[in-house]
């Protein structure tokens, strides 16, 4: 059954304008379809019967704004998601990065941190963890709190373990966490090289130079203009011969930067080639 649409198209436009003017969050380049879907979802979950009710709450309750931004920007994430991608990182990319004295990796739109922890585990198993820094960033401070805690529901572990094994995992996955009733806590050593901070892909600039940037399943929510903006930001943040990894439905192929990158095997990983 299709959920009833509570918010009309023109109301979506008003909402985007209001949130931008009042709070500085600019959703104007988000893909309209997914933005509208998520607004309707919020109305259903939080029992708003009309657009006016949602707008009133948003305009008058800054606390509610936090929840709104979270719902709009949250990315569904899991550890070792798309195991073949992590297998490619493990077998093809990390040996290349291992030749650097310091490996800097940016996980952009890291949400609650599952991907950053997965990368930490890969680096440990490749014997490279001691010389790496992993930057995890997200627009949303409350998901970063969850990432900092490193605590996840135990019922996810079956899936995460399967993903880990399929990605070529070398140990028992359970060696990396301690279970406690219905939650697990990941080993704090996985956080030693992890730097978590807020970063807005729409408005913030480049903050370091990286050999690997991972941004998976974030750009699907952006329109063409914003995608292009983000690609430019990544390009400025990536060293020559560095790697950019995208989600399964995302591609550099139609962007202005395509000519400076070569796709690595059949994965969604691109290598920046030196251009003179």
N, C-alpha and C positions, 0 to 999 in steps of 0.2 A: 504494500500500500504506500502511495506517495504521501509524505507528510504535508499537511496543508502549509502553504506559504503565507506567513503572517505579515511579512514586510514586502512592500511593493518596490519596484525598481527605483522610482524617483525618491522614495523614502531612504533607500540605501545611499543615494547621492547626498541627501541632506545630512544623514548620519556621519558620513565620511567627512563632510565639511565641518560639522559641529565638533567632532572629536579632534580634528586638526586644529581648529581655531582655539579651542579651549585648552587642549592638553599637548598639542604639538606632535601627536602621533599621526603620521601621514599614511593613510591606507589607499590613497587615490590610485596608486599603480598596482594594487592587488588585483588578481583576476576576479572580475565581478561575480562570476558564477560561484567560485568557492567562498568568496566573502559573504555573498547572500545566503549560501547554504549554511554557513556557520552562524550568521545572525539568526536565521530561523531556528537553528538548533538551540542557541542561547535562549530564545524566547520560549521554546518548549520546555527546556530543562528548568529554567528559572521562573516559569509560569507567568510570563508577560502575555496578556491577552491582546495587546495592541502595540504598534510601533511607538505611539505616544507615551505609553507606560515605560517602555525600555528607554526612550530618549530622556524622559523625566528623571529616571533613576541615574542614568549616566551623567546628566548635567549637574545633579545635585549631590552625588555621592562619589567622591574621589576614590574611596575604597572599592566601590563596585567597578570603577574603571579598570583597576588592576585585574580583576577577574575577567572583564571583557577582553582586555588585551591578551590575556592568557589564552582564552578560548579561541580568539581569532588567529593567534600566531602559533599555537601549540602544534608541534610536529609529532606524529605518531612515530615512536622509535623503539628499536629493540637491539639487544646485543648481537653482534655478528650478523646483522640483517643482510640478506643476499650473500650467503656464505662464499659464493664463487668470487665476489668482489674482494672479500678479505683474503681469500686464497691467492688471488692475483697480487694483492699488496704484499703478502707473506713471501711469495715465490719470486716475483719479478721486480717489485719496487723497493722493498726494504734492503735487499742486497746492494742496490745502487746507492741508496741513501747511507748505507753503512760506511761508505768511503769518506763521508764528511766528518770533520772533528766534532761538530755540533749539529744535531738534526732538529730543525724547528718545524713544527706541524701545527696548522690551524684547523680546528674543527669548527666551522662557522654554522650557526644555527644549531648548537649542540643540544638544545632542549634539556632533558633531565640527565644527560651525561652518558647514556648507554654506549654511544659510539666512541666517546673519548676513552672510556674504560676498556672497550674492546681493543682500541689502538694501543693502549698501555700494555695490555696482555700480549699483543703481537710483538711489540718492541722488546718486552721481557724475554719472550721465547726466542727472539732473534739475537739476544745478547747485546741489544743496542740501547736498552732503557737508561743506562747510566749516563749516556751522552745525548739525551734528547730533552726537548721542552715541548709540551703539548698545550696549546692555547685553546680553550673551549669558550666560545662566545655565544651569547643569545641576546635578543632584544628584551627578554623577559626576566627580571631579577628573581622571580619566585621559582622558576624552573632551575635556575642556577643554584639556589639553596638546596634543592633536592639532589642536584649533581654533587654538590659539596659533601652532603651527608653520605652518599654512596650506599643508600639503603633502598632495596627494591623488593617487591612482593615475591614470596617464595613460589607462587604458582607460575611465575614466568620462567623459572629455572629449567623446566623440562625443555621448553622451546629454545632457550638460550644455549643449553647444553648441546642440543642437536645441531644448532647453527655452528657452535664452536667446533664440534667434531667434523662437520662438513667443511669447515674453513681450513682444515688441516691442523687442528689443535694438537699440541704435543703432550699435554698433561691431563690429569683429571680436572675437569672444569671446577669441581667443588673445592679444589685446593685454593681457589681464589676468593672464596667467601666463607663466612660463618653463618650458619642458619640459626634462627632464634624464633620459635613459634612460626608465625606466618610471614616473617620477613627475613631477608638475608642482608648481611653487611659485607661489602667488598673490602678486601684487605687494604689497609690504609697506605701500604707501600705503593699501591697503584695511583695514589694521589700525589706522591712526592714530586713528580715532574709535571703536574697538571696545574695550569693557571686559568682560573675561571673568571670571566668578567663580562659585563654587559657591553654589547656593541650592536649598533643599529646599521644593518646593511644599506638601508635607504639613505641615511644622513651622515654616518661617520666615515672617517677616511682610513686609509691604510695605516697600520701601526707597527709593522715589522717586515722583515723579508723572510720568506718561508721556502722550504724545499718541497713541502707537500701541503696543499690546501684541500680539505674535504668539506664539501657542502652538498649533502644529498637530500633530495626531496624537500627542499626549501623553495627553490626557484619555480617549481610548478605552480606556486600560489601567486607568482608575480606576472605582470603583463610584459610584453616585449621590451618596452622602454626601460623598465626597471631591471629586467634581466640583463640588458646590455650594460646598464650602469654598474651592476654588481660584477659582471665579467671584467669590466674595466678596472674595478677596484681589486679584484683578484689578480689580474695581470700585473698591476702596480705592486702587488704584495708578494709576487712570486719570483724567485731567482731564475735566471737562465737555466735551462735544463731541469727546472722544477716540475712537479706534477700537480695537476688539478683533477680531483675526482668528483663526479656528479652522480645524481640518482638515476635509477633505471629509466625514467621517462624524460630525462634532461639531456641536452646536447649543446656542444659548442658549434656544431656544424653550420648553423645559419647565422652565427654572430660575426661581427666585424673582425673578431680576433682569430677566427678559424685558421687563417693562413699562417699564423705564428705557432701553431700547435699541431702535433701529430697524435692521433689516437693510438693508444697502446693496446695490443691484441684486441680481443672482442669485448673488453670491459669498458666501463664508462670512465676511463682514465685517459687524460691527455698530457703529453709532455711538451713543455715549452721549448721550442727550438731557437737557437741563437739566430737573430736576424740582423743583418748589417745595414 
